Amino acid sequence: MVVVMAPGATAEELDAVVKTVQDAGGSAFVSRGVHRTIVGLVGDVEQFETLNLRAYPGVVEVVRISTPYKLVSRENHPAMSTVTVSGVPIGPDTFTLIAGPCAVETPEQTLEAAKMAKAAGAALLRGGAYKPRTSPYAFQGLGEKGLRILADVRGETGLPVVTEVVDAHDVDTVASYADMLQIGTRNMQNFGLLQAVGSSGKPVMLKRGMNATIEEWLMAAEYVAQRGNLDIVLCERGIRTFETATRNTLDISAVPVVHALSHLPVVVDPSHSGGRRDLVVPLSRAAIAVGADGIIVDVHPDPGAALCDGPQALVDDDLDQLAASCRDLPPIVGRKLSSPPR
C-alpha cells in the first residue's frame, strides 16, 4: 500500500501520516520525487485500511499495490515519470542521448570525447572513473582523479556528468562530483550499494543485470526508491544468452514491457549490448523505434588506443550516422531530442 501526498503537503502533514502508520505497528518509507512524495507502507494492509489515511490533510490518494515493486509500479503512478538531471529531462516527451568515453583515461581524451558527444547531440556526458572489470588485471579506472577530470570537462562543455559508483563507501565521494550516479550490471543486486545511492540525493541510472529478469530489475529499483529516491532511470544493456555473435543480447522488448509495468524512464545501451561499433547505430535506431527514453553510447577519439571497450566506441562516420538518427527519428515517434542545459 502507498500513500500519495499532495504536491503542496507540509512536513507536518507528512509526519502525521508516518507517525500514524508506525503507531499502528507498520513501517513507512518516504520517497521524494521531483513532483510528488510517496509513502510506502509495510505491514498489515487490513489494519492500514482502518486508519482512514485518505482523510488526512495533505493526502491525495491511498493505493493498494498488488505487485512486489510498489513504489516504481504503474499501479502506484499511472503516468510516466520524467527524471531531470541538472536541467536535462529523461522521460516520455523527449529522447536523450548520453555519450562519452567508457573510461576516463586522460584530461585530453575525455575533453575530446565530450566535444564529439556534444556535437552529435548528447545532452549528458558518460564516463567511467571506477571500472569493475571481469579481469582483475584489466584497467580499473582512475578513481577520484577521473572524477576530477569529469568535473573539469563538465565545466568546459556544460554537459552534466553520469558516472558509475561501485562501492557503497564511495557514494558520497562520487556524488560530490557527479550529476547522476550509475549502477552497473554487476552491481544491480548489490543491495547495500542500492540503498546508499538511494540516500544520496542524486538521480540514479540502474543498469539491468546481465542475468536478471525484468522483475528482479524492478525490485532492485525498489531498493533505491525505498530509500527516498524516485529519480531512477532504468537501462537495458543486454543480457547473457546462448548467442555468441554479439557481446550480449539486447532485449529490445524490455523497453515496452517495463513501460507497461513501471512509471520509470528506460534507456538502452547499444554499445555494451552489441559490443561492436557496426551494431551501435542500428541498435540505437531500434531503441528509438521501440519507445526508449534515451540511449547511452561509448565515444572515443582514438578507439584503437582505448583502455576499455575500444571496439564498440563510435568515431567519425559512425558518430555522424548516430547524430543523424537521433536528430531525425525521435520526431517520428512524437519526441524531441533533449538539449544540454544552458
C-alpha positions as CSV (number, residue, x, y, z in Angstrom):
1,M,0.0,0.0,0.0
2,V,1.2,3.5,-0.8
3,V,0.1,7.0,0.3
4,V,0.4,9.7,-2.3
5,M,0.9,13.2,-0.8
6,A,-0.2,16.4,-2.4
7,P,2.5,18.5,-4.1
8,G,2.0,21.2,-1.5
9,A,1.8,18.9,1.5
10,T,3.7,20.2,4.5
11,A,6.3,18.4,6.5
12,E,3.9,18.3,9.5
13,E,1.2,16.6,7.3
14,L,3.7,14.0,6.1
15,D,5.0,13.4,9.6
16,A,1.4,12.8,10.8
17,V,0.9,10.1,8.2
18,V,4.2,8.4,9.1
19,K,3.5,8.5,12.9
20,T,0.0,7.1,12.4
21,V,1.4,4.1,10.5
22,Q,4.2,3.5,12.9
23,D,1.8,3.7,15.9
24,A,-0.3,1.0,14.2
25,G,2.7,-1.3,14.1
26,G,3.7,-0.7,10.4
27,S,6.7,0.8,8.7
28,A,6.6,3.9,6.5
29,F,9.2,4.6,3.8
30,V,9.1,8.1,2.4
31,S,10.2,8.6,-1.3
32,R,10.5,12.0,-2.8
33,G,10.4,12.7,-6.5
34,V,10.6,16.0,-8.4
35,H,6.8,16.4,-8.5
36,R,5.5,14.4,-5.5
37,T,6.1,12.5,-2.3
38,I,5.0,8.9,-1.8
39,V,4.9,6.9,1.5
40,G,5.3,3.2,1.1
41,L,3.6,1.2,3.8
42,V,4.8,-2.2,5.1
43,G,2.7,-4.2,7.5
44,D,-0.9,-5.3,7.9
45,V,-2.8,-3.9,4.9
46,E,-6.2,-4.5,6.5
47,Q,-5.1,-2.6,9.6
48,F,-3.9,0.3,7.5
49,E,-7.4,0.5,5.9
50,T,-8.9,1.1,9.3
51,L,-6.7,4.2,9.8
52,N,-8.7,6.2,7.2
53,L,-5.5,7.8,5.9
54,R,-7.4,9.2,2.9
55,A,-8.9,11.7,5.2
56,Y,-5.6,13.1,6.5
57,P,-4.6,16.6,5.4
58,G,-2.2,16.6,2.5
59,V,-3.1,13.1,1.3
60,V,-4.2,12.8,-2.3
61,E,-4.7,9.1,-2.6
62,V,-4.1,5.8,-0.9
63,V,-3.5,2.9,-3.3
64,R,-3.3,-0.9,-2.7
65,I,-0.5,-2.3,-4.9
66,S,-0.5,-5.9,-5.9
67,T,3.0,-6.0,-7.5
68,P,6.0,-6.6,-5.2
69,Y,7.7,-3.4,-6.6
70,K,5.3,-0.9,-5.1
71,L,6.9,2.5,-5.4
72,V,8.1,2.1,-9.0
73,S,4.9,0.4,-10.2
74,R,2.4,1.9,-12.7
75,E,-0.3,0.8,-10.3
76,N,1.1,3.3,-7.9
77,H,1.8,6.0,-10.5
78,P,-0.1,5.5,-13.8
79,A,1.6,8.5,-15.6
80,M,5.1,8.0,-16.9
81,S,7.8,9.9,-14.9
82,T,10.4,12.3,-16.1
83,V,13.7,12.3,-14.3
84,T,15.6,15.6,-14.6
85,V,19.4,15.6,-14.4
86,S,20.8,19.1,-13.8
87,G,18.2,20.5,-16.2
88,V,18.2,17.7,-18.7
89,P,14.9,15.7,-18.9
90,I,14.7,12.0,-19.4
91,G,11.1,10.9,-19.9
92,P,8.2,10.3,-22.2
93,D,8.3,13.5,-24.2
94,T,12.0,13.5,-25.0
95,F,14.8,11.4,-26.4
96,T,18.1,11.9,-24.5
97,L,21.5,11.0,-25.9
98,I,24.1,10.2,-23.2
99,A,27.5,9.8,-24.7
100,G,31.2,9.8,-23.8
101,P,34.2,7.6,-23.1
102,C,33.6,4.3,-21.4
103,A,36.6,5.0,-19.3
104,V,38.3,8.3,-18.3
105,E,41.9,8.0,-19.4
106,T,43.4,11.5,-19.6
107,P,42.0,15.0,-19.5
108,E,42.7,15.4,-23.2
109,Q,41.0,12.2,-24.2
110,T,37.9,12.9,-22.0
111,L,37.5,16.5,-23.3
112,E,37.9,15.5,-26.9
113,A,35.3,12.7,-26.4
114,A,32.9,15.1,-24.7
115,K,33.2,17.6,-27.5
116,M,32.5,14.8,-30.0
117,A,29.5,13.7,-28.0
118,K,28.1,17.2,-27.7
119,A,28.5,17.8,-31.4
120,A,26.5,14.6,-32.0
121,G,23.6,15.9,-29.9
122,A,24.4,14.5,-26.5
123,A,22.8,16.3,-23.5
124,L,24.7,14.3,-20.8
125,L,28.3,13.1,-20.6
126,R,29.0,9.5,-19.6
127,G,32.5,8.5,-18.4
128,G,33.8,5.9,-16.0
129,A,36.2,6.7,-13.2
130,Y,35.7,3.4,-11.5
131,K,35.7,0.4,-13.8
132,P,34.7,-3.0,-12.4
133,R,36.1,-5.5,-14.9
134,T,35.9,-9.2,-15.5
135,S,39.6,-9.5,-15.2
136,P,41.4,-8.1,-12.2
137,Y,44.4,-7.3,-14.5
138,A,42.3,-5.0,-16.8
139,F,42.2,-1.2,-16.4
140,Q,40.2,-0.4,-13.3
141,G,39.8,3.3,-13.8
142,L,41.5,6.4,-12.3
143,G,39.2,6.7,-9.3
144,E,38.9,10.2,-7.8
145,K,41.4,11.6,-10.3
146,G,39.0,10.5,-13.0
147,L,36.1,12.2,-11.2
148,R,38.1,15.5,-11.1
149,I,38.7,15.2,-14.8
150,L,35.0,14.7,-15.5
151,A,34.1,17.7,-13.3
152,D,36.6,19.8,-15.3
153,V,35.2,18.7,-18.6
154,R,31.7,19.4,-17.4
155,G,32.9,23.0,-16.6
156,E,34.3,23.4,-20.1
157,T,31.5,21.7,-22.1
158,G,28.4,22.3,-19.9
159,L,27.5,18.6,-20.1
160,P,26.2,17.1,-16.8
161,V,28.1,14.0,-15.8
162,V,26.8,10.4,-15.4
163,T,29.3,8.1,-13.8
164,E,29.4,4.7,-12.1
165,V,29.8,4.1,-8.4
166,V,30.9,0.5,-7.5
167,D,31.2,0.6,-3.7
168,A,28.8,2.0,-1.0
169,H,31.8,3.6,0.7
170,D,32.5,5.7,-2.4
171,V,28.9,7.0,-2.9
172,D,29.5,10.4,-1.1
173,T,32.7,11.0,-3.0
174,V,31.2,10.2,-6.4
175,A,28.1,12.2,-5.6
176,S,30.2,15.2,-4.8
177,Y,31.4,15.2,-8.5
178,A,28.6,13.6,-10.5
179,D,25.2,14.8,-11.6
180,M,23.8,11.2,-11.9
181,L,25.1,8.0,-10.3
182,Q,25.2,4.8,-12.4
183,I,24.8,1.3,-11.1
184,G,26.4,-1.2,-13.4
185,T,25.2,-4.6,-14.4
186,R,27.4,-6.4,-12.0
187,N,26.1,-4.4,-9.1
188,M,22.4,-4.5,-9.9
189,Q,21.7,-6.7,-6.8
190,N,24.3,-5.1,-4.6
191,F,21.6,-4.1,-2.1
192,G,23.8,-2.1,0.2
193,L,25.0,-0.1,-2.7
194,L,21.5,0.4,-4.0
195,Q,20.4,1.7,-0.6
196,A,23.4,4.0,-0.4
197,V,22.7,5.6,-3.8
198,G,19.0,5.9,-2.8
199,S,20.0,8.0,0.1
200,S,22.5,10.2,-1.9
201,G,20.0,12.7,-3.2
202,K,21.3,12.2,-6.8
203,P,19.4,10.8,-9.8
204,V,20.3,7.1,-10.4
205,M,20.8,5.1,-13.6
206,L,20.2,1.4,-12.8
207,K,21.5,-1.0,-15.4
208,R,19.9,-4.4,-15.8
209,G,21.9,-7.3,-14.5
210,M,23.3,-9.4,-17.3
211,N,21.4,-12.4,-15.8
212,A,18.4,-10.6,-14.3
213,T,14.7,-11.0,-15.1
214,I,12.7,-7.8,-15.5
215,E,11.0,-8.4,-12.1
216,E,14.4,-8.7,-10.5
217,W,15.5,-5.4,-12.2
218,L,12.4,-3.6,-10.9
219,M,12.8,-5.0,-7.5
220,A,16.4,-3.6,-7.5
221,A,14.9,-0.2,-8.4
222,E,12.6,-0.6,-5.5
223,Y,15.6,-0.7,-3.1
224,V,16.6,2.7,-4.4
225,A,13.1,4.1,-4.2
226,Q,12.5,2.8,-0.7
227,R,15.4,5.0,0.5
228,G,13.6,8.1,-0.6
229,N,14.7,8.5,-4.2
230,L,12.3,8.2,-7.1
231,D,14.6,9.8,-9.6
232,I,15.6,6.5,-11.2
233,V,16.3,5.7,-14.9
234,L,16.4,2.1,-15.9
235,C,19.0,1.0,-18.5
236,E,18.6,-2.1,-20.7
237,R,22.2,-3.0,-21.6
238,G,21.8,-6.5,-23.0
239,I,21.5,-9.9,-21.2
240,R,23.6,-13.1,-21.3
241,T,22.1,-15.8,-23.6
242,F,23.4,-18.7,-25.5
243,E,24.2,-16.5,-28.5
244,T,27.9,-15.7,-29.1
245,A,27.6,-13.5,-32.2
246,T,27.2,-10.4,-30.0
247,R,28.7,-9.4,-26.7
248,N,25.3,-9.6,-25.1
249,T,21.7,-10.0,-26.4
250,L,19.8,-6.7,-26.5
251,D,16.4,-7.4,-25.1
252,I,14.6,-4.7,-27.1
253,S,11.2,-6.0,-25.9
254,A,12.2,-5.0,-22.3
255,V,11.5,-1.3,-23.2
256,P,7.7,-1.6,-23.8
257,V,7.4,-4.4,-21.2
258,V,8.9,-2.2,-18.5
259,H,7.0,0.8,-19.6
260,A,3.8,-1.2,-19.1
261,L,4.9,-2.2,-15.6
262,S,6.7,0.8,-14.2
263,H,6.5,4.6,-14.5
264,L,10.3,4.9,-14.6
265,P,12.1,6.0,-17.8
266,V,14.0,3.4,-19.7
267,V,17.1,4.0,-21.8
268,V,19.1,1.5,-23.9
269,D,22.9,0.8,-24.1
270,P,23.6,-0.2,-27.7
271,S,27.3,-0.2,-27.1
272,H,27.6,-2.8,-24.3
273,S,24.8,-5.0,-25.7
274,G,26.2,-5.4,-29.2
275,G,29.9,-4.9,-28.3
276,R,30.7,-3.9,-31.9
277,R,30.9,-0.5,-33.5
278,D,28.9,-1.5,-36.6
279,L,26.0,-2.6,-34.4
280,V,25.6,0.6,-32.3
281,V,23.8,2.7,-34.8
282,P,21.3,0.0,-35.9
283,L,20.5,-0.9,-32.3
284,S,20.1,2.8,-31.5
285,R,17.6,3.2,-34.2
286,A,15.7,0.2,-32.8
287,A,15.7,1.7,-29.4
288,I,14.2,4.9,-30.7
289,A,11.5,3.0,-32.7
290,V,10.5,0.8,-29.7
291,G,10.0,3.9,-27.4
292,A,13.2,4.1,-25.4
293,D,13.6,7.4,-23.5
294,G,17.2,7.6,-24.5
295,I,20.5,5.8,-25.2
296,I,23.9,5.7,-23.6
297,V,26.7,5.3,-26.1
298,D,30.5,5.0,-26.0
299,V,32.5,7.6,-27.8
300,H,36.4,7.8,-28.1
301,P,38.7,10.0,-30.2
302,D,41.0,7.0,-30.9
303,P,39.2,3.7,-30.3
304,G,42.2,1.7,-31.2
305,A,44.1,3.1,-28.3
306,A,41.2,2.9,-25.8
307,L,42.0,1.3,-22.4
308,C,38.4,0.0,-22.2
309,D,35.9,-1.2,-24.8
310,G,37.5,0.4,-27.8
311,P,35.8,-2.0,-30.4
312,Q,32.4,-0.6,-29.6
313,A,33.3,3.1,-29.3
314,L,32.0,5.4,-32.1
315,V,34.1,7.9,-34.0
316,D,34.0,9.8,-37.3
317,D,31.3,8.5,-39.8
318,D,29.6,6.2,-37.3
319,L,29.1,9.1,-34.9
320,D,27.8,11.2,-37.8
321,Q,25.2,8.5,-38.5
322,L,24.2,8.3,-34.9
323,A,23.8,12.1,-34.8
324,A,21.5,12.0,-37.8
325,S,19.4,9.2,-36.4
326,C,19.0,11.0,-33.1
327,R,18.0,14.2,-34.9
328,D,15.6,12.7,-37.5
329,L,13.9,9.7,-35.8
330,P,12.6,10.8,-32.4
331,P,10.1,13.3,-34.0
332,I,8.5,10.4,-35.9
333,V,7.6,8.8,-32.6
334,G,6.5,12.0,-31.0
335,R,9.6,13.0,-29.1
336,K,12.1,15.8,-29.3
337,L,15.9,15.5,-28.7
338,S,16.9,16.7,-25.3
339,S,19.4,19.6,-25.2
340,P,22.2,20.3,-22.8
341,P,21.4,22.8,-20.1
342,R,22.0,26.4,-21.0
